[in-house]
Amino acid sequence: MQADGAAMLRDGRYGPRVVVGAVAVLSVDAWRVRAALESAARGGRPGEVFDALV
């Protein structure tokens, strides 16, 4: 999803495609932050979140 969103952002033209790309990239970032916060709240190791997401 993030790769598709980033590709839409690189298109360079204004329009709905760029907006959808930005929303896709931001939603993936928000999902990763939520996962990191949940892992930290449960006492997880710092690298554990990134291992699960990659």
Secondary structure, 3 states (H helix, E strand, C coil): CHHHHHHHHCCCCCCHHHHHHHHHHHHHHHHHHHHHHHHHHCCCCHHHHHHHHC
